[in-house]
Amino acid sequence: MPSSTITEPITKTDTAPTGLLELFALVPDPRQPRGVRHPLNVVLAAAVTAVLAGARSFAAIGQWAGLVDTSVADKLGLVRKPEASTFRRVLSALDVTTFDVLVGAWMWLRCVYSGGMNIISFDGKTVRGAKRTNQRAPHLLSAMVHGPDAVVAQQQSGRQIE
């Protein structure tokens, strides 16, 4: 008996977003429309790309966006290059649950089935560098699909390390 509650395989449809900019356009924008200079999907794409390139802080993300090559900026839709404060404000106000669900579903649609089944591994990790004074570091349980080696879901577990 399978452990999954999903009885039908999830399949790609014509309405499913194909690229990250399309996917990030589905994330609700937490900002007031007045004064918005950078589309949310562009800010998210730049932030994700900067983190994948090694940025570890809002300042580093802003620095990466300011120095990025014109061809990369064009692909990301960066007309103006956002400052670190823009990344801080937008990412701090973002509905992270919706963002996580959308990215997980998008990755799930890119999974490869083997013999009609998909192999999923689960792994738990304590988030490094996330411990604060009088708080414990969060512990995450992640589901990873083999093939594209994509994390399709993660949930904070009750287990936390002091």
Residue pairs with C-beta under 8 A, 6 or more apart in sequence:
9 113
9 116
9 118
10 105
10 108
10 109
11 109
12 109
16 106
16 109
17 23
17 25
17 26
17 106
20 44
20 45
20 48
20 106
21 41
21 42
21 45
21 76
21 77
22 41
23 41
23 102
23 103
23 106
24 40
24 41
24 42
24 44
24 45
25 39
25 40
25 41
26 102
27 40
27 41
27 44
27 94
27 95
27 98
27 99
27 102
28 95
28 98
29 36
29 40
30 90
30 93
30 94
30 95
31 40
31 89
31 90
31 93
37 80
37 82
37 86
38 78
38 80
38 82
38 86
39 77
40 90
41 77
42 76
42 77
42 78
43 82
43 86
43 87
43 90
44 90
44 94
44 99
45 76
45 77
46 61
46 64
46 65
46 68
46 76
46 78
46 82
46 87
47 61
47 87
47 90
47 91
49 64
49 72
49 76
50 60
50 61
50 64
50 65
51 61
53 64
54 60
55 61
55 63
55 64
58 84
58 85
58 87
58 88
58 91
59 84
61 84
61 87
62 82
62 83
62 84
62 85
62 86
62 87
63 84
65 78
65 81
65 82
65 87
66 81
66 83
68 76
68 78
68 81
73 81
100 153
100 154
104 151
104 152
104 153
104 154
105 152
107 145
107 148
107 150
107 151
107 152
108 145
108 150
108 152
110 148
110 150
111 118
111 145
111 147
111 148
111 150
111 152
112 118
112 146
112 147
112 148
114 146
114 147
118 145
118 146
118 147
119 145
119 146
119 147
120 143
120 144
120 145
120 146
120 152
121 143
121 144
121 146
122 141
122 142
122 143
122 144
123 141
123 142
123 144
124 139
124 140
124 141
124 142
124 157
124 159
125 139
125 140
125 142
126 137
126 138
126 139
126 140
126 160
126 161
127 137
127 138
127 139
127 140
128 137
130 137
130 138
131 137
131 161
136 160
136 161
136 162
137 160
137 161
138 156
138 160
139 156
139 157
139 158
139 159
139 160
139 161
140 154
140 155
140 156
140 157
141 154
141 155
141 156
141 157
142 151
142 153
142 154
143 151
143 152
143 153
143 154
144 150
144 151
144 152
145 152
